[in-house]
Amino acid sequence: MAAKPRNQLAGWTALAINLGATPGLGSFLAGHRLVGVFQMGLSVSGFISIMAWFWAFFRGAWGSVQAGDSVVWPPARGLILGGALFGSAWLWSLVTSLQILREIRKATPPILPESSDR
């Protein structure tokens, strides 16, 4: 098992990667390997589903433009499923990131100010 992050910067970096780049990648890099893999799997599945829907939409739109017809929308099933998968991965990675920050806060002793005994 990988080492857990030891400082606040590593925890905040995991949070930023999870929420801003790829849900699950920050968790994976922070040492939560299995959870990170499942989160990335959900997010990539959702992304692929959304991109497949957009591909069907643009392919239909292009065909409609070529034929001079109006655009026929593809079923929203893929868009909704992809959004739900990606959204659930994003929320799960948010919870994991907050747990990582809590673990770091508990493991790191507070820095106390030095007393001025002269």
BELFEN-V472504 format. One record per residue. N is the residue number from 1. OMEGA is omega in degrees with one decimal (none if undefined). Layout:
BEGIN
n->N omega->OMEGA
n->N omega->OMEGA
END
This chain:
BEGIN
n->1 omega->-177.1
n->2 omega->179.4
n->3 omega->178.0
n->4 omega->178.6
n->5 omega->-173.8
n->6 omega->-178.1
n->7 omega->-178.0
n->8 omega->-178.6
n->9 omega->178.2
n->10 omega->178.6
n->11 omega->178.7
n->12 omega->175.8
n->13 omega->176.7
n->14 omega->178.5
n->15 omega->-179.1
n->16 omega->179.1
n->17 omega->-179.8
n->18 omega->-173.2
n->19 omega->-175.4
n->20 omega->-176.0
n->21 omega->-177.6
n->22 omega->176.4
n->23 omega->179.6
n->24 omega->-178.7
n->25 omega->177.2
n->26 omega->177.4
n->27 omega->-180.0
n->28 omega->-178.7
n->29 omega->179.4
n->30 omega->176.4
n->31 omega->177.0
n->32 omega->-169.5
n->33 omega->-175.4
n->34 omega->178.8
n->35 omega->179.8
n->36 omega->179.1
n->37 omega->179.2
n->38 omega->177.7
n->39 omega->177.5
n->40 omega->177.9
n->41 omega->177.5
n->42 omega->-176.7
n->43 omega->179.1
n->44 omega->176.8
n->45 omega->177.5
n->46 omega->179.2
n->47 omega->179.8
n->48 omega->178.9
n->49 omega->178.1
n->50 omega->179.9
n->51 omega->176.5
n->52 omega->177.4
n->53 omega->178.8
n->54 omega->178.2
n->55 omega->178.1
n->56 omega->178.8
n->57 omega->-177.8
n->58 omega->177.2
n->59 omega->176.5
n->60 omega->179.1
n->61 omega->179.4
n->62 omega->176.9
n->63 omega->178.6
n->64 omega->177.7
n->65 omega->-179.9
n->66 omega->-178.0
n->67 omega->-178.6
n->68 omega->179.4
n->69 omega->173.4
n->70 omega->-176.8
n->71 omega->175.9
n->72 omega->-178.6
n->73 omega->174.3
n->74 omega->177.6
n->75 omega->-176.0
n->76 omega->-177.0
n->77 omega->-178.6
n->78 omega->179.0
n->79 omega->-179.8
n->80 omega->179.1
n->81 omega->179.7
n->82 omega->177.6
n->83 omega->178.7
n->84 omega->179.3
n->85 omega->-178.3
n->86 omega->179.1
n->87 omega->178.8
n->88 omega->176.7
n->89 omega->180.0
n->90 omega->179.1
n->91 omega->178.3
n->92 omega->179.1
n->93 omega->174.5
n->94 omega->179.6
n->95 omega->179.4
n->96 omega->179.2
n->97 omega->177.6
n->98 omega->175.8
n->99 omega->178.1
n->100 omega->178.7
n->101 omega->178.1
n->102 omega->177.4
n->103 omega->-179.3
n->104 omega->-179.2
n->105 omega->179.2
n->106 omega->-176.7
n->107 omega->-177.0
n->108 omega->177.6
n->109 omega->-179.9
n->110 omega->178.0
n->111 omega->-179.0
n->112 omega->178.4
n->113 omega->178.6
n->114 omega->178.0
n->115 omega->-178.5
n->116 omega->177.0
n->117 omega->179.8
n->118 omega->none
END
